[in-house]
Amino acid sequence: MANFSAALVKELRERTGLGMMECKKALAEANGDIELAIEDMRKASGMKAAKKASRTAADGVVAVKVADDNSYGIAVEVNSETDFAARDTGFLAFVDKVLAQAFASKETDVAVLMAGELDGAREALVQKIGENISVRRVILVEGNTVGFYVHSTNKLAALVALSGGEAELAKDVAMHVTAVNPQVVSKEDMSAEVVAKEKEIILAQPDMASKPAEIAEKMVVGRIAKFLAENSLVEQAFVKNPELKVGDLVKQAGCEVLSFVRVEVGEGIEVEKTDFAAEVAAQLKG
């Protein structure tokens, strides 16, 4: 067996995305020649999945399931590279499988959830579809009454936990959450860091410069109060009835909002912009 360094194994892993033992075996069979190892691995079925691993999976779907007794709900985001793949029946069947396993186990650690059978199913799907597929996050919401809403596109969803009330009420609040996108349940939940940053932004605004300190301070207090109201779920005007705040809506049902989560496909993922002309030129030079 050829001798090769750990650095060479690391490079092969980075370039292919495959496991350490598989990379060691390929290097051994190629007598330490990394290019030959890559060529051999490209001929192997697993390579198609690995070749795609560096591509950004920022499309996909969100799927949600809530317990029959409404005591908890699970949301999963499964990403693909394109919307076309996200509508594939095989992809959607995989999403259902991930959701079912997460729901049964209440496991929110993606690595733990995917270990074994599910990751094998993911790799098989990558080979079939030809796109990078990844399970990005699994979220658990618990409460006396948990309701959910999934937008018709399956790319935006929300789960809401209430201290009581009916599931239909929780669903209405979840629909509101998808539409209005509050940051916190109530203003007391807003972090001091966020409030401080907002204050800094307000003080830097042009109309503040000429104001006396005491006037400026009152303006800051007023604008912070407005910011908190606009971003706190219970302070927001309910989308189905703007005359009523969400907090008053749930209070009328004798309960309160415990928590919520809003999940939008691809949020926060930076999609690398590719200059195809430059990419082709680089390949031609190579």
C-alpha positions as CSV (number, residue, x, y, z in Angstrom):
1,M,0.0,0.0,0.0
2,A,1.4,3.4,-1.0
3,N,2.4,5.9,1.7
4,F,0.5,9.2,1.6
5,S,0.1,12.1,4.1
6,A,-2.8,13.0,6.2
7,A,-2.8,16.4,4.3
8,L,-3.4,14.5,1.1
9,V,-6.3,12.7,2.6
10,K,-7.7,16.0,3.9
11,E,-7.3,17.6,0.4
12,L,-9.1,14.7,-1.2
13,R,-11.9,14.9,1.4
14,E,-12.3,18.7,0.7
15,R,-12.3,18.2,-3.0
16,T,-14.8,15.4,-3.1
17,G,-16.8,15.7,0.1
18,L,-16.5,12.0,0.7
19,G,-15.6,10.1,3.9
20,M,-12.1,9.6,5.3
21,M,-12.0,5.9,4.9
22,E,-13.2,6.1,1.3
23,C,-10.6,8.7,0.5
24,K,-7.8,6.7,2.1
25,K,-8.9,3.6,0.1
26,A,-9.0,5.6,-3.1
27,L,-5.5,7.1,-2.5
28,A,-4.2,3.6,-1.7
29,E,-5.6,2.2,-4.9
30,A,-4.2,5.1,-6.9
31,N,-0.7,4.8,-5.2
32,G,-1.1,8.2,-3.7
33,D,-1.9,10.0,-6.9
34,I,-4.7,12.4,-5.9
35,E,-5.8,13.2,-9.5
36,L,-6.0,9.5,-10.4
37,A,-7.9,8.9,-7.1
38,I,-10.4,11.7,-8.1
39,E,-10.8,10.2,-11.6
40,D,-11.5,6.7,-10.1
41,M,-13.9,8.2,-7.6
42,R,-15.7,10.1,-10.4
43,K,-16.4,6.7,-11.9
44,A,-17.9,5.5,-8.6
45,S,-21.6,6.1,-7.9
46,G,-21.1,8.1,-4.7
47,M,-19.0,10.7,-6.5
48,K,-22.0,12.4,-8.0
49,A,-23.3,13.4,-4.6
50,A,-19.9,14.6,-3.5
51,K,-19.2,16.7,-6.6
52,K,-22.4,18.7,-5.8
53,A,-21.6,19.2,-2.1
54,S,-20.0,22.6,-2.6
55,R,-23.1,24.0,-4.4
56,T,-25.4,26.3,-2.4
57,A,-28.7,24.7,-1.5
58,A,-30.8,27.7,-0.9
59,D,-34.2,26.6,-2.3
60,G,-36.3,23.8,-1.1
61,V,-39.4,23.4,1.2
62,V,-40.6,23.7,4.8
63,A,-42.7,21.0,6.2
64,V,-44.6,20.9,9.5
65,K,-46.4,18.3,11.6
66,V,-48.4,18.9,14.8
67,A,-49.4,16.2,17.3
68,D,-53.1,15.1,17.4
69,D,-53.4,16.6,20.9
70,N,-51.7,19.8,19.7
71,S,-49.1,19.5,22.5
72,Y,-46.1,19.9,20.1
73,G,-45.2,20.5,16.5
74,I,-42.1,20.0,14.4
75,A,-40.9,22.1,11.4
76,V,-38.2,20.9,9.0
77,E,-36.4,22.9,6.3
78,V,-34.9,20.7,3.5
79,N,-32.9,22.5,0.9
80,S,-32.2,21.9,-2.8
81,E,-30.4,24.1,-5.3
82,T,-33.5,24.8,-7.5
83,D,-37.2,25.1,-7.2
84,F,-37.5,22.4,-9.9
85,A,-35.8,19.9,-7.6
86,A,-38.0,21.1,-4.7
87,R,-41.1,20.0,-6.6
88,D,-39.7,16.5,-7.5
89,T,-41.8,13.7,-6.0
90,G,-38.7,11.9,-4.8
91,F,-37.5,15.0,-3.0
92,L,-40.9,15.5,-1.4
93,A,-41.0,11.9,-0.3
94,F,-37.6,12.4,1.3
95,V,-38.9,15.5,3.1
96,D,-41.9,13.5,4.5
97,K,-39.5,10.8,5.7
98,V,-37.3,13.3,7.5
99,L,-40.4,15.0,9.0
100,A,-41.8,11.7,10.2
101,Q,-38.6,10.7,11.9
102,A,-38.1,14.1,13.6
103,F,-41.7,14.1,14.7
104,A,-41.5,10.6,16.2
105,S,-38.1,11.3,18.0
106,K,-38.4,15.0,18.7
107,E,-34.8,15.1,17.7
108,T,-33.7,18.7,16.7
109,D,-30.0,18.0,16.2
110,V,-29.8,17.5,12.4
111,A,-26.5,15.5,12.5
112,V,-28.1,13.0,15.1
113,L,-31.3,12.8,13.1
114,M,-29.6,12.2,9.8
115,A,-27.1,9.6,11.0
116,G,-27.6,6.3,9.2
117,E,-30.6,5.6,7.1
118,L,-31.7,9.2,6.4
119,D,-28.3,10.3,5.2
120,G,-28.1,7.3,2.9
121,A,-31.5,8.3,1.5
122,R,-30.3,11.8,1.0
123,E,-27.2,10.7,-0.9
124,A,-29.3,8.4,-3.1
125,L,-31.6,11.4,-3.8
126,V,-28.6,13.6,-4.7
127,Q,-27.4,11.0,-7.2
128,K,-30.9,10.7,-8.7
129,I,-31.7,14.4,-8.9
130,G,-28.2,15.7,-9.5
131,E,-28.4,18.5,-7.0
132,N,-27.1,19.1,-3.5
133,I,-29.8,18.2,-1.0
134,S,-29.4,19.1,2.7
135,V,-31.6,19.1,5.8
136,R,-30.9,22.5,7.2
137,R,-32.8,22.7,10.5
138,V,-35.4,20.9,12.6
139,I,-37.4,23.0,15.1
140,L,-39.6,21.8,18.0
141,V,-42.3,23.9,19.5
142,E,-44.2,22.8,22.6
143,G,-47.2,24.2,24.5
144,N,-50.7,23.6,25.6
145,T,-52.1,24.4,22.2
146,V,-49.7,24.4,19.2
147,G,-51.0,25.4,15.8
148,F,-49.3,26.0,12.4
149,Y,-49.7,27.6,9.1
150,V,-47.8,26.7,5.9
151,H,-48.0,29.1,2.9
152,S,-49.2,27.5,-0.3
153,T,-45.6,27.7,-1.8
154,N,-44.3,25.4,1.0
155,K,-41.4,27.8,1.4
156,L,-42.7,29.7,4.5
157,A,-44.3,28.4,7.6
158,A,-44.9,29.3,11.3
159,L,-45.6,27.4,14.5
160,V,-47.3,29.0,17.5
161,A,-47.7,27.8,21.0
162,L,-50.5,29.1,23.2
163,S,-51.2,28.5,26.9
164,G,-54.7,27.3,26.0
165,G,-57.4,28.1,23.5
166,E,-58.3,26.2,20.2
167,A,-55.9,25.0,17.6
168,E,-57.7,27.2,15.0
169,L,-56.7,30.3,17.0
170,A,-53.1,29.1,17.1
171,K,-53.3,28.6,13.3
172,D,-54.6,32.1,12.8
173,V,-51.8,33.6,14.9
174,A,-49.3,31.4,12.9
175,M,-50.7,32.8,9.7
176,H,-50.2,36.3,11.1
177,V,-46.6,35.5,12.0
178,T,-45.8,34.4,8.4
179,A,-47.3,37.6,7.0
180,V,-46.0,40.2,9.4
181,N,-42.7,38.6,10.7
182,P,-42.5,39.7,14.3
183,Q,-39.2,39.4,16.0
184,V,-40.4,38.6,19.6
185,V,-43.6,37.6,21.4
186,S,-43.6,40.8,23.5
187,K,-41.5,43.9,23.9
188,E,-39.9,42.6,27.1
189,D,-38.4,39.7,25.1
190,M,-36.4,42.1,22.8
191,S,-32.7,41.8,23.6
192,A,-30.9,44.8,25.2
193,E,-28.4,44.6,22.3
194,V,-31.1,45.0,19.6
195,V,-32.6,47.9,21.5
196,A,-29.2,49.6,22.0
197,K,-28.5,49.2,18.3
198,E,-31.8,50.7,17.3
199,K,-31.2,53.6,19.7
200,E,-27.8,54.2,18.0
201,I,-29.5,54.2,14.6
202,I,-32.2,56.7,15.7
203,L,-29.6,59.0,17.2
204,A,-27.6,59.0,14.0
205,Q,-30.7,60.1,11.9
206,P,-30.4,63.6,10.4
207,D,-33.4,65.1,12.2
208,M,-31.8,64.4,15.6
209,A,-28.6,66.4,15.1
210,S,-30.2,69.9,15.7
211,K,-32.4,68.8,18.7
212,P,-31.5,69.8,22.3
213,A,-30.5,66.8,24.4
214,E,-33.8,66.5,26.4
215,I,-35.9,66.7,23.2
216,A,-33.7,64.2,21.5
217,E,-34.1,61.8,24.4
218,K,-37.9,62.1,24.3
219,M,-37.8,61.4,20.6
220,V,-35.6,58.4,21.1
221,V,-38.0,57.0,23.7
222,G,-40.9,57.5,21.4
223,R,-39.2,55.9,18.4
224,I,-38.0,52.9,20.5
225,A,-41.5,52.4,21.8
226,K,-42.8,52.4,18.2
227,F,-40.0,50.0,17.1
228,L,-40.9,47.6,19.9
229,A,-44.6,47.7,19.2
230,E,-44.0,47.1,15.5
231,N,-41.8,44.0,16.1
232,S,-43.6,42.4,19.1
233,L,-46.3,39.9,18.1
234,V,-48.8,40.7,20.8
235,E,-48.6,44.4,20.0
236,Q,-49.2,44.0,16.3
237,A,-52.6,44.6,14.6
238,F,-54.0,41.2,13.7
239,V,-53.9,40.7,9.9
240,K,-57.5,39.3,9.8
241,N,-58.9,42.2,11.9
242,P,-56.6,45.2,12.1
243,E,-58.9,46.7,14.8
244,L,-57.6,44.1,17.2
245,K,-54.1,43.5,18.5
246,V,-52.9,39.9,18.5
247,G,-52.4,40.1,22.3
248,D,-56.1,41.1,22.8
249,L,-57.2,38.3,20.3
250,V,-55.6,35.6,22.4
251,K,-56.6,37.2,25.7
252,Q,-60.3,37.0,24.6
253,A,-59.8,33.3,24.3
254,G,-58.5,33.2,27.9
255,C,-54.9,32.4,26.9
256,E,-51.6,33.9,26.0
257,V,-48.8,33.4,23.4
258,L,-46.0,31.2,24.8
259,S,-43.7,31.1,21.8
260,F,-43.6,31.1,18.0
261,V,-41.2,30.3,15.2
262,R,-41.2,31.5,11.6
263,V,-39.3,29.4,9.1
264,E,-38.6,30.7,5.6
265,V,-36.7,28.6,3.1
266,G,-33.1,29.8,2.5
267,E,-33.2,32.8,4.9
268,G,-29.7,33.8,5.9
269,I,-28.1,31.6,3.3
270,E,-25.6,33.6,1.1
271,V,-26.0,32.4,-2.5
272,E,-22.7,32.7,-4.3
273,K,-23.1,34.7,-7.6
274,T,-21.3,32.8,-10.4
275,D,-19.8,34.6,-13.4
276,F,-20.4,31.9,-15.9
277,A,-18.3,33.6,-18.6
278,A,-15.3,33.9,-16.3
279,E,-15.8,30.3,-15.2
280,V,-15.8,29.0,-18.7
281,A,-12.8,31.2,-19.6
282,A,-10.9,29.8,-16.6
283,Q,-11.7,26.2,-17.6
284,L,-10.5,26.9,-21.2
285,K,-7.2,28.2,-19.8
286,G,-6.8,25.2,-17.6
